[in-house]
Amino acid sequence: MKRLLLLLVALLLVVGCNSSGGNSTTETLTAPATEPAPTATSIPEPTATAAPKPTATPNQIVTPIATVTITSTPSPTPTAAPAKESSTTETFNFQVLDRHPDPKLDCINNSMDVFIDVFGVVVIATNSAPLPFVLHTAGVLAQFLDNDEDGVPDEPNVLHKLVEGNYVVPVWSKQEEEEFFQLRTVGSCEDNIGMAASMYFDHDEWALGGIQSTGTWDTNLEEVWHVISRGWYEAYPQEFKDSLSYNSSLQEWEGSRLSRAMDAARGGRFEVVPSSYPSNAWYTYYDPTCSYPCQVAEYFYWALMANIDALDRSLTNKCERSKDEWYVCNREELLQKDPLVFDLLNNRGWVFPVRIPDGNYQVNTVSSTSGNELDAESKRKELEAPDWTIMSKHPTLDCLNETFNKFVNVFGMYVIGTPEAEEKRVNHSAGVLAQYLDNDEDGHVDDINVLNSLIEENYVVPLWTQNDQQLFRSELCEEKISFGASMHLNDNYAFGGIETAGHWDANLEEIWHIITKGWDRTYPEYFGSYQLLNFDDADFSAETSRIAEAMDAARGGQFRFPPDTYPNGSWYKYYDPTCSYECQIYEYFYWILMANIGALDPKYTDQCESHSFEWPICSKEELQLMDPKAYDLLNNQGFNLPTRIPNGNYQGNS
């Protein structure tokens, strides 16, 4: 083995999230003189060779990722994933090189002996590392990047960030790693090499052939994913960023979808590991050296492992051994326990792994029809922004066409209007609906599970008169039609928004009441009404949802129907005797959201002052002081609730 002469990474670079945290340093260097091509040793010798097309990136010298042996065997059927179609496969026998394939990174050749290029991300090792271990790590890396094994990386943008950062996956011993850092030098080409985690051949758990067949855990599933996670953070920071910018505090940072989901799983946002996590937390990592970004990385790993069933108790005892930190063991449990991260991994158009890597990477030459085979771009087209065309008929619900003649499709929900409804009213209501569903107006629905729940029940937003509403007979429809609330033609409309119109917009209340049905059905533990939680009259004091608990505090007690007089100290006092407990929750949800997004600010309208007998809280600051339970639910549990006041001018298509 060569002597370890140079360091692989810069001073701030760290090895493995389970060791320490940090970011790689990337600089632009002048290319050195051309080196001889690296020597490749095929293991084993192929009978026929064919180089697949690698992914080319700027300033990257690309070499084939493998030599190929073509056989006629069915694809494997991994546990916890749909089986691929029986097809011809190309078995990859990875090329083992004696130097890094990029001449600009030749300094690493003095320290490492074995190099395997996997789509531009290089597995590196010393001669001390058993070659089967190195090949296994390369196989796991390939299967994480190309999980459907069709020879094409599943998320090109993620891969591009990894290749751009010159990320490597080292396989070495603990001692070799320590020597590496002791002999580091600053200012050489090692500063340009990215590293996020390591595999130790003398320390980690190895499952050659996969955990499904060995029954033991494979540390590659964690450490290789930690490396790939860096690509997700950098490619899609709004969704997956693990840390805040240097010039802001953690409490001021809005967070990414991933970090907000983690905050909910930890029971709050903690910059440092707390001495004790809240009782409602289910992700409780107590390592004091693991900073906030490290906590995000570990959470990302745990969530993905549960989602692909790699932690299932039928395979290994990994989940049982880790229950002090994480005890969500399979996809079903993840859906029930952590709906936010489940939604992020499954419903937002990203192409995440769905099969457990076993290290036996094969290329399927016949495309499958399973959901994960769709490329990232085509999957995201499912979440395209609305088409604002006003149609004269509903495309599927014919019974609506006798009463309504205006239909606007908003992400699969329909705003519907009678002949008396002006087009500008229909368009305005459609704009408010779109802004509630896609509040950041990026063209993608903020919570797809909520939307799907509404679409499944055929919820619509009707614009009609009270007389039309009384005459409509939904029982004549073969399909179920759900309204939830209505916009009447004599209701207040604030065209252009309440900020400019100076008066209230009934759309803000009625359309939110409809959307509330989706939150109720999708997250009953958080936003459920008592009917969906199966309370009965004899046991009305049973455990309720979080929004019900907050409302009970705001009303001064738990009341099945409005009391004659609310207790002193209560601040939500809705006296309508026809408004049941469920109705009270929906009204409360509306009021707290309006306060939270600033829609009740007196500088815009008199809505708060004119309803102070029912609800006196006019701003987000007041909500935090007077109703901390509601404030916490809306802001600190990781849900993607609206934060901007809809004005009807949806810009998601622009």
N, C-alpha and C positions, 0 to 999 in steps of 0.2 A: 504494500500500500504506500501511496505517496505520503510524504510528510505534509502535515497540515501547516501551510505557510501563510495563507491569506484568509481573511474573514469574508463571509458571504454577504453580509448585510451591513448597513450603516449603523452608527452608534445608537440611534433611536429605534432601530428595527427590533422586533421581538420574535421569539420562536414559540408558537403555540399559544392559543388563548388560555390553555390550562397551566401555562407557565408564567406569562406576563403579557402586557398589552402594549400597543404602539402601532405606528404607521411606517411604511417603507418610504425611503427617500428616492426620488427619481430626478435625474439630471440628464442633459443632452451632452454626449461626449463625441469627440472626433473619432471616426472609425480608424482602427489600426490597419497595418498592412495586411493584405489577404493571406489567410492561413491555409494550409492544406486541408482538404475536406476530411471530416472525422471518419474514423474507421468504424464500420458497423459489423456487429457480430449477431447473426440471426440465431435465435433460440426458440424452437429447433429449426433445422434447415427446411425452408419451404419447398414444396414441389412445383409451385407455380407462383410467380410474383405479379402483383398489380398494385401500383401506388395509388391510394385514394387521394382525392384533392384536399390538401390542407387549407386551413384558413390563413390567408395572407393579411398581414398588417404592416403599417409603415415601419421602416427601419428594421424589419424582422426578416432574417434569412430563413426561408421555410424549407424543411426537409420532410420526407414522407414520415407519417406517424407510425407506420408499420409495414412490414411485408405481409402478404396475404396468402393463405391457403384456402382454395375454394373447395368446399365439401357439400354434400347433399344430406343435411341433417335437419330435423325440425328445431326451431328456436326453443330455448329453455322456457319453462313456465315458472317464473319465480313466485314465491309466496306473497300473498297480499297484493297482487296486481293481476289485471286481466291477462290471459294467455295471448301471446301473439299468434297470428295465423301461421300454419305450417308453411314453411317457405325455405328457399335456399339461403344459406348463411355464408358469410365470408369470415372465417376464423382469423382473428388478428394475432400474429406473432410479432410482438413489438420489437423494433430494431433497438439493439443495445449499442450505444455509441460510446466512444472513448473520450469525447470532449463535448462541450456545449455547442449546439448547432449554430449559435450566433457568434461570429468571430469577435464582435465588439465586447463580448462577455468572456473573453478567453482567460481572464485571470482566475476564473473559477476552476479551470482545468488543472491548476497546480494543487488543488485541494481535494477534488472529487474525481472519481474514476469511472463512474457509470452514469450515463445520461439516456433517458427515454423521453422522446418528444411526443406529447399527447395533445394534438390540436394546437400546438404552440406553447402549451404549459409543460414545463420540463420536470420530470422526476429525476432527482440526482441522488447519488449514493457513493459510498466508498467501497473498496473491494472487500471490506469486512462484512458488509451486509449480504446475507444470503440472497442470491439472485432470484429465487422463487418469491421472496418477500418483495423485492423491488418490482418484479413483474406484476405481482398482485396489487400493489399500490397503484401502478399505472392502469391496471384494469378497472379498479374502483374509480379512479379519476375519470377515465373515459366513459364509464357508465353514468357517473353523475352529470357529465357534460352532454352526453348523448344517450339519454335514458331509454329511448325507444330503439336505440342501436340501429338506426338507419344510415349511419355514416355521416350525418349532418348534425352539428351542435344544435341543441334545442333552443338556447337563448344566445344568439350571436353577439348581442351587445354586452352581455356579461362576459363572454369569452374574450371579446375585444379588450375590455378593461384589464383582464388578467394578463393577456399577452402584452398589452401596452405597458403594464407595470413589471414585465419580466418575472412573473411569479414562478416559483419553483416549489417542489414538494420534496424535502430531503428525507432520506432513509438512512439513519445512522445510529450510533450508540450514544448514551448519555455522556460518556467520557469524550467522545469525538466532538459532540456539540460544545462542551465546555472548552476544549482545546481550540475550537474554531474561534470562539469569542475572546479567548485570551490572546490569540495571535492576530487579532483584527488590525487592519490598517485603514486609515481614513483617506479619502480622495482617490481611491482606485476604482476600478469598474464594479467592484462589489456593491458600491453605493447605489448602483442602478438595478440591483436584483431585489425583487420583492419576495418576502417570506411572511407567512402568517401562522404556520403550524408545522410540526415535524412528526415523523413516525420513528419510534425507537425499536430497532429489531431485538434489543436485549431487555426491553422493559414492557412494551405495550402488548395487548392481546391481539393475536392474529388468527383469522378464520379462513385459511386457504381453502377455496371452494365455496365460501359463503356461509353465513350463520345458519341458513336453512338446512344445510347438510351436516355441519359440524356441531351445532347445538351450543356453540360458544360465541361470545361477543367478538367483534372485530373493531379495534380502535380506529382503523382506517375510515370507518363510517363517520366518525367524529372529526378527526384531524384533517382529512381531505376536504370535508365539507367546510371546515373553518377557512381553508384557503379559498374555496370557491365563493364563500360568502362575501369576500372582499370585492369580487366582481359585481355582485348584486348591490352592495352599498354604493359603489361608484357609478354603476350604470343607471340606477333608479333611486337617487337619494331621497326623493320625496316619499317613496314607499318603504325603503329599507335602510336608510342612513342610520348608522349606529351611534353617532355622537354629534354634538353641537359644534358650531364654529367657535374659534378661540376667543372672540370678543363678546360673547354672551354667556349668561348664566344658565344652568340646566333648567331652573324653574321658569325662565323666560322663553326657553326653546319650545316651539310648538311640537317638535318631535316628528318622527316618521310614523307611518302606519304600524310598522313593526315595533318600534320603541313604545308607542302608545299601547299596543297590545301587551307588551311585556310589563309596562307599568300597571296595567289592570291585573295581570297574573301575579305580580309581586305585592299587590294591595296598596300601591302608591308609587310615586316617583322618588327614588332614593339615589342621591349622588354617590354616597358611600354605602357599604353594606350595613344594614341596621343590626342592632344587637338582637332584635327579635322582629320577625315579620308579622304583619297583622294576621289575625286568625282566619280571614277569608282568602289569604294568598295560597296559590298552588304551585308557584315557582319560587323556591326558597334556597338560593345559593348563598352560602355563608362564607365563602373564601374571602378574607379581608383584602387580599391582593388583587381581586378581580374588580376592576373599575367599571363604570357604567357601560362603556363600549364592550368590554369583555362580557358583562352580564347579557348584553344584547346578543352577542355571538353565541353564547351558551344557550340562550333561549331559542334562537333561530335553529340551532342544531336539534334541541329536544323536540321542538314543534314539528320539524320535518321528519324526524325519526318516528314520532307517533303517527304522523300523517301517512307514512308509507308502511306502517305496521311493523317496523323493524324492532320495536320494543315489545311486541306481543309476547305474552307470557308463554305461549306455546313454542316459541323459538329458543329463547334464552332466559336467564334470570336477571338480565340487565336492569329491567324496570324495577324489580323488587329490590335489587341492590342499591338503587339510586333513589329510593322513595323519600329520603330525607331532603332531596333537592327537587325531584320531579317524579310524579307518580301518575302521569297520564300515558297509558301504555299502548293505545291503538287509536285508529282513526275515529271509531265510534265514540270513544271517551273524549277525544279532542273536540269533536263537534259539540258534545254536551258541556264540557268543562270550559273550553276556551273558544267560543264562537268567533271572536275577533280574528285570531290568527288562523283559524280554520277557513274563514272567509278569504283572508289574504292569500293563503296557499292554494285555494281551490276555485274561487269564484271571480277573480279579478283579471283573468286572461293571461296570467303568467304561466310559462311552461316549466313547472317544477318536476323533479323526479317523482314517479309514482311506483317504481319498482325498486326493490332492495338490491343494491349492487353486490355482486358476489365475486367480482374480480375476473370473471370469465367473459370478457368483452367480445361480442360477435356482431357482425354487420348483417342486418336483415335486408335482403335485396328486393323483397316484396313489401310495399307499404301497407301498413295496417290501418284499420278504420277506427281504432280505439281513440278516445278523446285526447290522449296525450300526444298522438301522432301529428296533430295539427301544429303548424309552425306558429311562432309567437305572434306574428303580424296578423295571420288569418284569425286566430282566436280572439284578438283584441277587436276585430271588426264586429264581433257580436255585441260590443258595448258602444256602438257608434251613437253620435248625438241625434236628436230627433229630426224628423222631416216635418216642416211646418205646413205642409199642404193641407188645406181644409177639404176633406172628402165629403161626398154627399151621402155615403152609406158606410156602415160598419162592415169590415171585411169578413167577419165571421158570425156576429150576433145579429141575425136578421130581425129579431123581434124589436130591436131598438130603432129600426129604420122607419117605423110607423109614427113615432113621436119625435124623433130627432133627425135633422138633416145636415148637421155639421159635426165632423169628427176629425180630431187632431191626434195623431199617434205621438205620445211622449214616452220614449223608452219602453214601449209595449203597453203602457196605460193610455186610456183615451179620455180626452176632454170632449164632451158631447153637448151640442146646443140645439134647441128647438128653432123653428123658422123665425120666431120673434127675437132670438138672441143675435145681437149684432156681432159681426165678425171680429171687431176690435175687442169685444169682451171675451170672445172665445180665445183669441190669440193671447190676450193678457192673462187669462186663467191658465192657459197652456204654458206661458212663460214662467209664472209663479210655480207651477207644478215642477217644471224642469229645473228651476233654481233650487227648490227644496230637495230634489233627488240628486242633483249634481251641483252642490252649492259653490264649489270652487270653479265651476264652469270649464272644466278641462275636457269635456266631451265624454267622461266616464262616470257612471253612477257611483255615488259615494259608498253606498252599502247595498250590494247586489242582492243579498239575502232578503232584505226588506222589500225591495222591488219585486223579486220573484214571488214572495208571499202575496203581494197585492195582485200580481198578474194571475196567479193561480186561482184566486177567488173572483176574478173578473171585476175588480174595482174600477169604477169610472167616476169622472167629475162632471156631474150634470149642471147645465145652465138652463133654467126653466122657471116658470112661474109656480106659485104655490098651488094653483089650480091644476097645472100640468102634473105636478107631483101627486096630487090626490087621485087623479084619473088614471095614472099609469099603473098597469097590472103586471108586475114582474113575474107572477105565477104563470103567465101565458108563455114565458120564455122557456125553451127546452133547457138552455144552459142557465146556471146560476148567475144572476147579476147582482153586484154589491155596490151600494152607494156610499154609506158611511156618513155622508154630509152632502149638502147641495149649495150651489151658488144661485140665489134667486135674482131675477132680473132687476128687482128694485133694491138690491143690496148696494152698499158703497163700493165703488171701484176707484182705485187711485192709479190712474194711468200714468206711467212713468215712475211710480213708486211714491211711498208716503213722504220720503225726504223732500221731494219736489212739489208734490200735490198739496201737502200741508193738511191732509185729512186721512182718516183711517181707511184701510183696504180690507174688506171682509174676506177676500181671498186668503189672507194670511192666517185667519182662523179656520175657515171651513176646509181648505185644502190640507192644512196640517192635521185636522181631525181625521181625514181620510188616510193620510200617510201614517198616522199614529196606529191604525189597525195593523200595518205591516210590522211596526216595532213591537207591538203587543204580541203578535203571533210568532215573530222570529226570536225574540229574546224575552220569554215570559218571566224568567227569574229577575230580570231587571225592569221591564216595562209592562209586565202582564197585569191584566185586570182580573178580578176574582173569578169571573166566569171561565176564563181560559185556564185558571189554576185549579179549577174543579172544587171550589169551596162549596159547601152546602150551608143552608140557613142554620142548621143545628150547631155548626162548628165554624161560625163566621170569624172567630178570633184566630183561626189557623194561620200558619206562617204565610206572609204575603210577599209580593215582589218589592224590589227596592223603591220603585216609584210610589207604590202604595204606602210603604213605611214613611217615606218623606211626606206624602200627602196627609197621612194620619197625624204626623207631628204638626203640620201646618194647620190642620183643622182642630187640633187640641184633643184628638181621640179618634177611635175607629168607629164610624157611624155607618150602619147599613143604608140608611136614608138620612137626608139632612135633618138635624135636630131643630127644635123650636128656637133655640138660642145656642150659638157656639160658645165654648168656654172663653173666659178672659185669657188673653195671651195668644189666641189663635190669629192667623193672618190670612187664611184662605176660607172665605165664608160664602159659599154658594148655596142659596136657600131654595132653589127651584125644587119643589117636592116630587116632580116627575123624573128628576135626575138621580138615577141609581148610583151605586158605588162605582160601577164601571164608567158611567157617564162622568162622575166626579173626577175620576182619574184622567179621563181624556181632557176635560176642561183644565185641570191642574197642569197637565203636560203642556198644553197650549200656553198657559200663562207663564210658566217658568221658562219655556223656550223663548217667548217674546221678550221677557226681561233679559235673558242671557245674550240675545243677539242685538239688544239695544233698540228694538222696535217700539218699546213703550216710552222711550225718552220724551219728556214733555216738550223738547225743542222741535219735535216733528209733529205731534198731534196731541189731542187732549184725551186719548184713549185710556191712559192710566188714571188720570184725575177723575174722569167721568165714571170709572168703574172701581174707585177706591173702596167702596163699600164691600166689594167682592174680593178685590186683589189690589193691594197698595204698593207693590214692589215694582219700581219703574226702570231699574237699570241692573246691569250685571254686578256692579259693586254692591248695590243694595241686596241683591239675591245672595251674594256670598256672605253678607253679614246676617241677614234675617233668616235665610233658608239654606244653611250649609249642606244639608243632605241632598237637596235638589241640585245645588251648585256642583257638588262632588260628582253626582251621577252624570250630569251633562258635560263636565269638563275633565274629569280625572279618571274615568273608567275606560278610556280608549275608544269610545264609540265615535263614528264620523257623523256627528249631528251637525246641522247647519250652524254657521257662525256669522253669516251675512244676511241682511234683510232682503228678501226677494223684491224686485221692483217690476217684474214681468218682462224685462228686456234681456232675455237669455242670450249669451254670446258664445255658447259652447261650439257653435259651428264655424266661428270666425277664425 
